[in-house]
Amino acid sequence: MRRQLALLDYAVGALGRRAGKSAALGAGLAFVVALFGAALLLTDAIRAEHERLVEEMPDLTVQRLVAGRPALIAESFADELRGLPAVRAVEPRVWGYYFFAALEANVTIVGTERADPALDAALAHGRLPREGAEVAIGEDLADHLGLRVGDAMGIPLDGDIVFSPVVGTFGGGSAIRSADLVVARPAHARRLLDVEEGWATDLAVDLTTEDEARVITRRITERLPGARVLERRLLRRTYELTFDARGGLLAFLLVPALAAFLLLAWERLSGLGDAERREIGILKAIGWATADVLAARVYESLVLSLTGAAVGIALAYAYVFWLGAPGLWGALLGWSNLRPALDLAPALDPLQALSLLGAVVVPFVAVGVVPAWRAATLDPDRAMRGAE
């Protein structure tokens, strides 16, 4: 152990003697790790956020399709579903998209009258609507319209302006789900979305056990031909595949940057300078074994690569969670013109982090060993004279 610590100390000193070269290689390594790390951190954070969203969804969502497009569904159909075994509750929901010409973007209008713990927890200011035309809106939407709690939100409707008092705003911590959200009472939501009484956008079905989802789905489609039933567990899998695909594509597009850096590192490390060859020759002359020279070289590469990787991960963290990942946010998530502020909780798969380090650190260490081995096998006299 003492021998290895001495070799490590020598390797750190050697990096200091070649500070310029070490800094250049470390900066390049940090840049490459930051690119891959940003994609990894953002993908895992968005995936974790959507997993939390999926947990709040109903077990089944029943939609009626007309000519392949979602259409309104009769609320009376909910009574038929309540009689099915394993069905705990069925709630007709009224929601839809409204185009705001002033924003050139769609907002999502949701009608609700029951207490919703998830919505309550997402509120940053005020409360949920309780009567009349009251609304609660996303903080991002409020900022775009210059609204605060207590103001009135003007919504163009049939050539007139409907003024809706803003009684609450949803915080930035829920931006991914509420940036473009307008929550209203069901009657007000029906008016804004032109949905008649007795009809709903879809039906939210809660089951006593999620294992019965496939059986209940089959029974629903038998009773309502043309219905589309969305299962929560399938949506969870869809989200996973979507973000895995997008994150993998983004990482693949960054592979040329990694290849270019490794080629540059190979060129720099394979061309040992005269000073480095003389240093290796002196070490061999005073009794160092070839294995010791190689171990010192490996330690040099490890210290440099791990330091560069740590700096790169720190830069990636700051870029994603402090700066909001400009440029990557839309590429991975996609959104309307009304984009949410990025306020995601850090989430990282340790196995993916280790894979990233392995893909960058191991090749970097490997390209530094070959030239050191070539120099270490030279005759000490020739190495000290700088001969090849």
DOVEX-688479 format. One line per 5 residues: their letters; for each residue x, y, z negated of N, C-alpha, C. Coordinates in steps of 0.2 Angstrom, whole numbers, plus 5000, padded with zeros to 4 digits. Layout:
N
A	X Y Z X Y Z X Y Z  ...;
//
This chain:
388
MRRQL	5004 4994 5000 5000 5000 5000 5004 5006 5000  5010 5006 4996 5014 5012 4996 5017 5013 5002  5019 5008 5006 5022 5009 5013 5017 5012 5017  5011 5010 5017 5006 5012 5022 5005 5020 5020  5004 5022 5014 5004 5029 5012 5009 5033 5014;
ALLDY	5015 5030 5014 5021 5034 5017 5021 5035 5024  5018 5030 5028 5017 5030 5035 5012 5035 5037  5007 5035 5033 5001 5040 5034 5004 5047 5032  5008 5048 5027 5011 5055 5026 5015 5057 5031  5019 5053 5034 5023 5054 5040 5019 5056 5046;
AVGAL	5014 5053 5047 5009 5054 5053 5006 5061 5052  5004 5063 5046 5001 5070 5045 5007 5075 5046  5013 5074 5044 5018 5078 5045 5020 5079 5053  5019 5074 5056 5021 5074 5063 5015 5078 5067  5009 5077 5065 5004 5081 5068 5005 5089 5067;
GRRAG	5008 5090 5061 5009 5097 5059 5015 5100 5063  5020 5096 5065 5026 5098 5069 5024 5099 5076  5018 5096 5078 5016 5097 5085 5009 5100 5085  5008 5106 5081 5002 5109 5079 4998 5111 5086  5001 5114 5091 4998 5116 5097 4995 5110 5100;
KSAAL	4998 5105 5102 4996 5099 5105 4990 5096 5101  4991 5095 5095 4986 5092 5091 4980 5096 5091  4980 5103 5090 4974 5107 5090 4971 5107 5096  4974 5106 5102 4971 5106 5109 4967 5099 5109  4970 5094 5107 4967 5087 5108 4961 5087 5103;
GAGLA	4962 5089 5097 4957 5089 5092 4951 5093 5094  4952 5099 5097 4947 5103 5099 4943 5100 5105  4946 5097 5110 4943 5093 5115 4939 5087 5112  4941 5084 5107 4938 5078 5104 4932 5081 5101  4932 5086 5097 4927 5089 5093 4921 5091 5098;
FVVAL	4923 5094 5104 4918 5096 5109 4914 5090 5111  4918 5085 5113 4914 5079 5116 4910 5076 5111  4912 5075 5104 4908 5073 5099 4902 5077 5098  4903 5084 5098 4897 5088 5097 4892 5087 5102  4894 5086 5108 4889 5085 5114 4885 5079 5112;
FGAAL	4888 5073 5111 4885 5067 5110 4881 5067 5103  4884 5070 5098 4881 5071 5092 4874 5075 5092  4874 5080 5096 4868 5085 5096 4863 5081 5099  4864 5077 5104 4859 5073 5107 4856 5068 5103  4861 5065 5099 4859 5059 5094 4855 5062 5088;
LLTDA	4857 5068 5085 4854 5071 5080 4847 5073 5081  4846 5076 5087 4840 5079 5089 4835 5073 5091  4837 5068 5094 4833 5062 5096 4831 5059 5090  4835 5058 5085 4833 5054 5079 4828 5058 5075  4830 5065 5074 4825 5070 5071 4818 5070 5074;
IRAEH	4818 5070 5080 4811 5071 5083 4808 5064 5083  4811 5059 5083 4808 5052 5082 4805 5051 5075  4809 5053 5070 4807 5053 5063 4801 5057 5062  4801 5063 5065 4795 5068 5065 4789 5065 5068  4789 5061 5074 4784 5058 5077 4781 5052 5074;
ERLVE	4786 5049 5070 4784 5043 5066 4779 5045 5060  4781 5051 5058 4777 5054 5052 4770 5056 5055  4770 5059 5061 4764 5061 5065 4759 5055 5066  4762 5049 5068 4758 5043 5070 4755 5040 5064  4759 5041 5058 4756 5038 5052 4749 5042 5050;
EMPDL	4749 5048 5052 4743 5052 5050 4737 5051 5055  4738 5047 5061 4733 5046 5066 4728 5040 5064  4722 5040 5067 4718 5035 5065 4720 5028 5068  4718 5023 5066 4720 5016 5068 4718 5015 5076  4712 5018 5078 4710 5018 5085 4707 5024 5087;
TVQRL	4709 5026 5093 4705 5032 5095 4702 5030 5102  4695 5031 5102 4691 5029 5107 4689 5035 5111  4691 5034 5118 4689 5039 5123 4685 5036 5128  4680 5041 5131 4676 5039 5137 4679 5041 5143  4680 5037 5148 4683 5039 5155 4678 5040 5160;
VAGRP	4678 5045 5164 4674 5046 5170 4679 5047 5176  4679 5043 5181 4683 5044 5187 4690 5044 5184  4692 5040 5179 4699 5040 5177 4701 5046 5172  4696 5050 5171 4698 5056 5167 4694 5056 5160  4697 5058 5155 4694 5058 5148 4687 5063 5149;
ALIAE	4682 5060 5146 4676 5064 5146 4673 5064 5139  4667 5068 5138 4664 5068 5132 4661 5061 5130  4661 5060 5124 4658 5053 5122 4652 5055 5117  4646 5051 5118 4640 5052 5113 4642 5050 5106  4640 5055 5102 4641 5054 5095 4637 5048 5092;
SFADE	4632 5046 5095 4628 5040 5093 4632 5034 5094  4637 5034 5098 4641 5027 5099 4644 5026 5093  4646 5031 5089 4649 5030 5082 4645 5025 5078  4638 5026 5078 4634 5021 5074 4635 5014 5076  4636 5013 5082 4637 5006 5084 4644 5003 5082;
LRGLP	4649 5007 5082 4655 5005 5080 4656 5004 5072  4652 5008 5068 4652 5007 5061 4649 5000 5059  4645 4997 5063 4643 4990 5062 4648 4984 5063  4653 4986 5066 4658 4981 5068 4662 4979 5062  4664 4972 5061 4668 4970 5055 4675 4973 5056;
AVRAV	4677 4975 5050 4684 4977 5049 4684 4985 5051  4679 4988 5052 4679 4995 5054 4677 4999 5047  4681 5003 5044 4680 5006 5038 4676 5013 5039  4678 5016 5044 4675 5023 5045 4676 5025 5053  4671 5029 5055 4671 5031 5062 4670 5039 5062;
EPRVW	4674 5043 5064 4673 5050 5064 4673 5053 5071  4667 5056 5073 4667 5060 5080 4672 5066 5079  4676 5067 5084 4680 5073 5084 4679 5078 5090  4679 5084 5088 4679 5089 5093 4685 5093 5094  4689 5093 5099 4695 5096 5100 4696 5097 5108;
GYYFF	4700 5101 5110 4702 5102 5117 4707 5108 5118  4708 5109 5124 4713 5114 5126 4710 5121 5129  4712 5126 5127 4710 5133 5129 4716 5137 5132  4715 5139 5138 4720 5143 5141 4720 5150 5139  4725 5153 5136 4726 5160 5134 4730 5163 5139;
AALEA	4726 5168 5143 4729 5171 5149 4735 5176 5146  4734 5179 5140 4739 5183 5138 4745 5180 5136  4745 5173 5134 4751 5170 5133 4754 5165 5139  4749 5165 5144 4750 5160 5149 4752 5153 5147  4748 5151 5142 4749 5144 5139 4743 5142 5136;
NVTIV	4742 5135 5135 4736 5132 5132 4737 5132 5124  4732 5133 5121 4732 5132 5113 4727 5126 5112  4728 5122 5107 4724 5117 5105 4719 5119 5100  4712 5118 5101 4707 5120 5097 4704 5114 5094  4704 5113 5087 4702 5107 5084 4696 5109 5079;
GTERA	4691 5106 5079 4685 5107 5075 4685 5102 5069  4685 5104 5063 4685 5100 5057 4681 5103 5051  4677 5099 5048 4673 5101 5042 4675 5097 5036  4679 5092 5036 4680 5088 5030 4687 5090 5028  4689 5089 5021 4695 5091 5018 4700 5086 5022;
DPALD	4706 5089 5024 4711 5085 5027 4718 5087 5023  4720 5082 5019 4726 5083 5015 4732 5085 5020  4733 5082 5026 4738 5084 5030 4738 5091 5032  4732 5094 5034 4732 5101 5036 4733 5105 5030  4730 5103 5024 4731 5108 5018 4738 5108 5017;
AALAH	4742 5103 5017 4749 5103 5016 4753 5107 5021  4751 5107 5027 4754 5111 5032 4753 5119 5031  4748 5121 5027 4747 5128 5027 4752 5132 5024  4755 5137 5027 4760 5141 5023 4756 5147 5020  4751 5150 5023 4747 5155 5020 4740 5154 5020;
GRLPR	4736 5157 5016 4729 5156 5016 4726 5150 5015  4720 5148 5019 4717 5142 5018 4714 5140 5024  4710 5134 5024 4707 5131 5030 4700 5135 5031  4697 5135 5037 4691 5139 5038 4685 5135 5034  4681 5139 5032 4675 5136 5028 4668 5138 5031;
EGAEV	4668 5143 5035 4661 5145 5037 4662 5150 5043  4657 5150 5047 4656 5154 5053 4662 5153 5058  4665 5159 5060 4670 5159 5065 4677 5159 5063  4678 5158 5056 4685 5158 5053 4689 5153 5057  4696 5154 5057 4701 5150 5060 4707 5150 5056;
AIGED	4711 5144 5057 4718 5144 5054 4722 5142 5060  4728 5146 5061 4732 5145 5067 4739 5144 5065  4743 5141 5070 4750 5140 5069 4754 5146 5068  4759 5146 5064 4763 5152 5063 4766 5155 5070  4768 5150 5074 4771 5152 5081 4766 5156 5085;
LADHL	4760 5153 5085 4754 5157 5089 4753 5164 5086  4753 5164 5079 4751 5170 5075 4757 5175 5077  4763 5173 5077 4769 5178 5079 4768 5180 5086  4766 5176 5091 4765 5178 5098 4760 5183 5099  4754 5182 5095 4749 5187 5095 4749 5193 5090;
GLRVG	4754 5193 5086 4755 5198 5081 4749 5198 5076  4747 5192 5074 4742 5191 5069 4745 5189 5062  4741 5191 5057 4742 5188 5050 4736 5187 5047  4736 5183 5041 4730 5182 5037 4726 5188 5036  4720 5188 5038 4716 5194 5036 4714 5198 5043;
DAMGI	4718 5196 5048 4717 5199 5055 4711 5195 5058  4709 5198 5064 4704 5195 5068 4707 5193 5075  4706 5187 5077 4709 5184 5083 4703 5185 5088  4705 5189 5094 4700 5190 5099 4701 5184 5104  4696 5180 5106 4696 5175 5110 4691 5176 5116;
PLDGD	4693 5178 5122 4689 5179 5128 4684 5173 5129  4678 5174 5130 4673 5168 5131 4667 5171 5135  4666 5168 5141 4661 5170 5145 4660 5178 5146  4666 5181 5148 4665 5188 5149 4665 5192 5143  4665 5189 5137 4665 5193 5131 4671 5191 5126;
IVFSP	4672 5195 5121 4677 5193 5116 4674 5191 5110  4676 5185 5108 4674 5182 5101 4679 5183 5096  4677 5187 5091 4682 5189 5086 4682 5183 5080  4687 5180 5079 4688 5175 5074 4692 5177 5068  4690 5178 5062 4695 5180 5056 4700 5174 5055;
VVGTF	4706 5176 5055 4711 5172 5053 4712 5171 5046  4710 5165 5043 4711 5164 5036 4716 5160 5033  4720 5157 5038 4726 5153 5036 4731 5153 5042  4737 5151 5040 4742 5150 5045 4746 5144 5043  4748 5140 5048 4752 5134 5047 4760 5135 5047;
GGGSA	4763 5133 5042 4770 5134 5042 4775 5132 5047  4781 5134 5047 4786 5132 5052 4788 5125 5051  4787 5122 5045 4789 5115 5044 4785 5110 5047  4779 5113 5050 4774 5108 5054 4774 5111 5061  4779 5115 5063 4778 5118 5070 4777 5113 5075;
IRSAD	4780 5107 5075 4780 5102 5080 4773 5100 5081  4769 5100 5076 4762 5098 5077 4757 5104 5077  4759 5110 5075 4754 5115 5074 4756 5122 5077  4761 5122 5081 4763 5128 5084 4758 5131 5088  4754 5127 5092 4749 5130 5096 4742 5128 5094;
LVVAR	4741 5127 5087 4735 5124 5085 4730 5130 5082  4724 5129 5084 4719 5133 5081 4713 5128 5078  4713 5129 5071 4708 5125 5068 4702 5129 5066  4696 5126 5068 4690 5130 5067 4684 5125 5064  4679 5128 5062 4673 5124 5060 4670 5120 5066;
PAHAR	4667 5115 5066 4665 5111 5072 4660 5115 5076  4656 5119 5073 4651 5123 5077 4655 5128 5081  4660 5131 5078 4664 5136 5082 4668 5133 5087  4671 5127 5085 4675 5124 5090 4671 5122 5096  4664 5120 5095 4660 5118 5101 4659 5124 5105;
RLLDV	4658 5129 5102 4656 5135 5106 4662 5137 5110  4668 5137 5107 4674 5139 5111 4676 5134 5117  4674 5128 5116 4676 5122 5120 4670 5121 5125  4664 5124 5124 4658 5122 5127 4656 5115 5127  4656 5112 5121 4654 5105 5119 4647 5106 5116;
EEGWA	4642 5102 5119 4635 5102 5116 4635 5098 5110  4630 5099 5106 4628 5095 5100 4627 5088 5102  4629 5083 5098 4628 5076 5100 4633 5073 5104  4638 5077 5106 4644 5075 5110 4650 5076 5106  4655 5072 5108 4662 5073 5104 4667 5072 5110;
TDLAV	4673 5074 5108 4679 5073 5112 4681 5066 5112  4682 5063 5106 4683 5056 5105 4681 5054 5098  4682 5047 5097 4680 5044 5090 4686 5042 5087  4687 5044 5081 4693 5041 5077 4690 5036 5072  4693 5030 5073 4691 5024 5070 4697 5021 5065;
DLTTE	4695 5021 5059 4699 5018 5053 4697 5011 5052  4702 5007 5052 4701 4999 5050 4703 4998 5043  4700 4992 5041 4702 4990 5034 4709 4987 5035  4710 4984 5040 4717 4981 5041 4719 4982 5049  4725 4985 5050 4727 4986 5056 4728 4980 5061;
DEARV	4729 4974 5058 4730 4968 5061 4724 4966 5066  4718 4969 5064 4712 4968 5068 4711 4973 5074  4716 4977 5075 4715 4982 5080 4714 4979 5087  4717 4974 5089 4716 4971 5096 4709 4968 5096  4707 4965 5091 4700 4962 5092 4695 4967 5092;
ITRRI	4696 4972 5088 4691 4978 5088 4691 4981 5095  4697 4982 5097 4698 4986 5104 4694 4982 5109  4694 4975 5109 4691 4971 5114 4683 4972 5113  4681 4972 5107 4674 4973 5106 4671 4980 5108  4675 4985 5107 4673 4991 5109 4673 4992 5117;
TERLP	4678 4989 5120 4677 4990 5128 4672 4986 5130  4670 4980 5127 4664 4976 5129 4657 4981 5128  4657 4984 5123 4651 4988 5122 4651 4995 5126  4656 4997 5127 4657 5004 5131 4661 5003 5137  4659 5000 5143 4663 4999 5149 4666 5005 5151;
GARVL	4673 5005 5153 4676 5011 5155 4679 5015 5149  4678 5013 5143 4681 5016 5137 4689 5015 5137  4693 5020 5134 4700 5019 5133 4701 5019 5126  4704 5014 5123 4705 5013 5116 4713 5014 5115  4715 5019 5111 4722 5020 5110 4723 5017 5103;
ERRLL	4728 5012 5102 4730 5009 5096 4736 5013 5093  4735 5014 5087 4741 5018 5083 4748 5014 5084  4748 5008 5083 4754 5004 5083 4757 5004 5090  4753 5004 5095 4755 5005 5102 4758 5012 5104  4754 5017 5101 4757 5024 5102 4764 5025 5098;
RRTYE	4765 5021 5092 4771 5022 5089 4776 5019 5093  4775 5013 5096 4780 5010 5101 4781 5014 5107  4776 5018 5110 4777 5022 5115 4782 5028 5114  4780 5031 5108 4785 5036 5106 4792 5034 5105  4793 5028 5103 4800 5025 5102 4803 5024 5109;
LTFDA	4800 5021 5113 4802 5020 5120 4804 5027 5124  4799 5032 5123 4800 5038 5126 4806 5042 5124  4807 5042 5117 4813 5046 5115 4819 5042 5116  4819 5035 5115 4825 5031 5117 4827 5032 5124  4822 5032 5129 4824 5033 5136 4827 5040 5137;
RGGLL	4823 5045 5134 4826 5052 5135 4833 5053 5132  4833 5051 5126 4840 5052 5123 4845 5048 5126  4844 5042 5129 4849 5038 5132 4851 5041 5139  4846 5044 5142 4847 5048 5149 4852 5054 5147  4850 5057 5142 4854 5063 5140 4861 5061 5139;
AFLLV	4862 5056 5135 4869 5053 5133 4872 5051 5139  4869 5048 5144 4872 5045 5150 4875 5051 5154  4871 5056 5154 4873 5062 5158 4879 5065 5155  4881 5064 5148 4887 5067 5145 4893 5062 5146  4892 5056 5148 4897 5051 5149 4903 5054 5153;
PALAA	4902 5058 5159 4907 5061 5162 4912 5065 5158  4909 5069 5153 4913 5073 5149 4917 5069 5145  4915 5063 5142 4919 5059 5138 4924 5056 5142  4923 5054 5149 4928 5051 5153 4933 5056 5155  4931 5062 5156 4936 5067 5158 4941 5068 5152;
FLLLA	4938 5069 5146 4942 5070 5140 4947 5064 5139  4945 5058 5139 4949 5052 5138 4955 5052 5144  4953 5054 5150 4958 5054 5155 4963 5060 5153  4961 5065 5151 4966 5071 5149 4970 5068 5143  4967 5065 5138 4970 5063 5132 4976 5057 5135;
WERLS	4974 5053 5139 4979 5048 5142 4985 5052 5145  4983 5057 5149 4989 5060 5152 4993 5064 5147  4990 5067 5142 4994 5070 5137 4998 5066 5133  4995 5060 5131 4998 5056 5126 5003 5051 5129  5002 5049 5136 5007 5045 5139 5013 5048 5141;
GLGDA	5013 5055 5142 5019 5059 5144 5022 5061 5137  5025 5057 5134 5029 5059 5128 5035 5063 5129  5035 5069 5126 5040 5074 5127 5047 5071 5124  5052 5075 5126 5059 5073 5124 5060 5073 5117  5057 5078 5114 5057 5078 5106 5054 5072 5103;
ERREI	5048 5070 5106 5045 5064 5103 5049 5058 5104  5052 5057 5110 5056 5051 5111 5062 5051 5106  5065 5057 5106 5071 5057 5101 5069 5055 5094  5063 5058 5092 5061 5056 5085 5060 5049 5084  5057 5046 5089 5056 5038 5089 5063 5035 5089;
GILKA	5068 5037 5093 5074 5034 5093 5078 5035 5086  5077 5041 5083 5080 5041 5076 5077 5037 5071  5071 5036 5072 5067 5031 5067 5070 5024 5068  5070 5022 5074 5073 5015 5076 5080 5015 5073  5084 5020 5074 5091 5020 5072 5092 5019 5065;
IGWAT	5088 5022 5061 5088 5022 5053 5085 5016 5050  5082 5011 5055 5080 5005 5052 5072 5004 5053  5069 5009 5056 5061 5007 5057 5060 5002 5061  5055 4997 5060 5053 4992 5064 5049 4995 5070  5048 4991 5075 5043 4993 5080 5036 4994 5077;
ADVLA	5034 4989 5073 5028 4989 5070 5027 4995 5066  5032 4998 5062 5031 5004 5058 5030 5010 5063  5034 5010 5069 5033 5016 5073 5026 5016 5076  5023 5010 5078 5016 5009 5081 5011 5011 5075  5012 5009 5069 5008 5010 5064 5007 5018 5062;
ARVYE	5013 5021 5063 5013 5028 5062 5009 5032 5067  5010 5029 5073 5007 5032 5079 4999 5031 5079  4997 5025 5076 4990 5024 5075 4987 5029 5070  4991 5030 5065 4989 5034 5059 4988 5041 5062  4993 5043 5066 4992 5050 5069 4986 5051 5073;
SLVLS	4984 5046 5077 4978 5046 5082 4972 5046 5077  4972 5041 5072 4966 5041 5068 4965 5047 5064  4970 5050 5061 4969 5057 5058 4966 5062 5062  4969 5062 5068 4967 5068 5073 4960 5066 5076  4959 5060 5077 4952 5058 5080 4946 5059 5075;
LTGAA	4948 5057 5069 4943 5057 5064 4941 5064 5061  4947 5068 5061 4946 5076 5060 4942 5079 5065  4944 5078 5072 4940 5080 5077 4933 5078 5077  4932 5072 5076 4925 5069 5075 4921 5072 5070  4924 5073 5064 4920 5077 5059 4918 5084 5060;
VGIAL	4923 5087 5063 4921 5094 5066 4916 5094 5071  4916 5089 5076 4911 5089 5081 4904 5087 5078  4904 5083 5073 4897 5081 5070 4895 5088 5066  4899 5091 5063 4897 5097 5059 4894 5102 5064  4898 5103 5070 4895 5108 5075 4889 5106 5078;
AYAYV	4888 5099 5079 4882 5096 5081 4876 5098 5076  4877 5097 5070 4872 5098 5065 4870 5105 5065  4875 5110 5065 4873 5117 5065 4870 5119 5071  4871 5116 5077 4868 5118 5083 4861 5115 5083  4860 5109 5081 4853 5107 5081 4848 5110 5075;
FWLGA	4851 5110 5069 4847 5111 5063 4847 5119 5061  4852 5122 5063 4853 5129 5062 4851 5134 5067  4853 5132 5073 4852 5136 5079 4846 5134 5083  4843 5128 5082 4837 5126 5085 4838 5122 5092  4844 5120 5093 4846 5116 5099 4844 5119 5105;
PGLWG	4846 5125 5107 4844 5128 5113 4846 5124 5119  4842 5123 5124 4844 5119 5130 4842 5112 5129  4842 5109 5123 4841 5102 5122 4834 5101 5120  4831 5106 5116 4824 5105 5114 4819 5103 5119  4818 5107 5124 4814 5106 5129 4815 5099 5133;
ALLGW	4822 5098 5134 4823 5092 5138 4821 5085 5135  4822 5085 5128 4820 5079 5124 4812 5079 5123  4809 5085 5121 4803 5085 5118 4798 5087 5123  4799 5092 5127 4794 5095 5132 4789 5098 5128  4786 5104 5130 4781 5108 5127 4778 5112 5132;
SNLRP	4773 5116 5130 4769 5121 5134 4774 5127 5134  4771 5132 5137 4775 5139 5137 4775 5141 5130  4771 5139 5126 4771 5141 5119 4775 5136 5115  4781 5138 5114 4786 5133 5111 4786 5134 5104  4787 5128 5100 4787 5129 5093 4794 5130 5091;
ALDLA	4795 5133 5085 4801 5134 5082 4804 5127 5079  4810 5126 5080 4813 5120 5078 4814 5120 5071  4811 5116 5067 4812 5115 5060 4811 5108 5058  4816 5104 5060 4815 5097 5059 4820 5095 5053  4818 5090 5050 4822 5087 5044 4827 5082 5047;
PALDP	4833 5083 5045 4839 5079 5047 4837 5071 5046  4838 5067 5052 4837 5060 5051 4842 5057 5056  4846 5052 5054 4851 5049 5058 4851 5042 5056  4852 5038 5062 4852 5031 5061 4860 5029 5060  4862 5026 5055 4869 5025 5053 4872 5021 5059;
LQALS	4869 5016 5062 4871 5011 5067 4873 5016 5073  4869 5020 5075 4870 5024 5081 4876 5029 5079  4877 5032 5073 4882 5036 5072 4889 5032 5072  4889 5026 5070 4895 5022 5070 4896 5020 5078  4891 5019 5082 4892 5018 5089 4895 5024 5092;
LLGAV	4893 5030 5090 4896 5036 5093 4903 5036 5091  4905 5035 5085 4912 5036 5083 4916 5030 5086  4913 5024 5087 4917 5019 5090 4918 5021 5098  4913 5024 5101 4914 5025 5108 4919 5031 5109  4921 5035 5104 4925 5041 5105 4932 5039 5102;
VVPFV	4932 5037 5095 4938 5036 5092 4942 5031 5094  4939 5025 5095 4943 5019 5097 4947 5020 5104  4943 5022 5109 4947 5024 5115 4953 5029 5114  4952 5034 5110 4957 5039 5109 4963 5036 5105  4962 5032 5100 4967 5029 5097 4971 5024 5102;
AVGVV	4967 5020 5106 4970 5015 5110 4975 5019 5115  4973 5024 5118 4977 5028 5123 4983 5030 5120  4984 5031 5114 4990 5034 5111 4995 5028 5109  4992 5022 5108 4997 5017 5106 5001 5014 5112  4999 5014 5118 5003 5012 5124 5010 5015 5125;
PAWRA	5009 5022 5125 5015 5026 5126 5020 5025 5120  5017 5025 5114 5022 5024 5108 5025 5017 5108  5021 5012 5110 5025 5006 5111 5030 5006 5116  5029 5009 5122 5034 5009 5127 5041 5013 5124  5040 5018 5120 5045 5022 5118 5049 5018 5112;
ATLDP	5045 5014 5108 5047 5011 5102 5051 5005 5104  5050 5002 5110 5054 4996 5113 5060 4998 5116  5062 5005 5117 5068 5007 5120 5074 5006 5116  5080 5006 5118 5086 5006 5114 5086 5012 5111  5087 5012 5104 5088 5019 5100 5092 5024 5104;
DRAMR	5098 5022 5106 5102 5027 5109 5099 5030 5115  5096 5026 5119 5093 5029 5125 5087 5033 5123  5083 5031 5118 5077 5035 5116 5080 5042 5113  5085 5042 5109 5088 5048 5107 5090 5053 5112  5093 5050 5118 5095 5054 5123 5089 5056 5128;
GAE	5083 5054 5126 5077 5056 5130 5076 5052 5136  5080 5046 5137 5079 5042 5143 5073 5038 5143  5070 5037 5149 5064 5033 5150 5066 5026 5149;
//
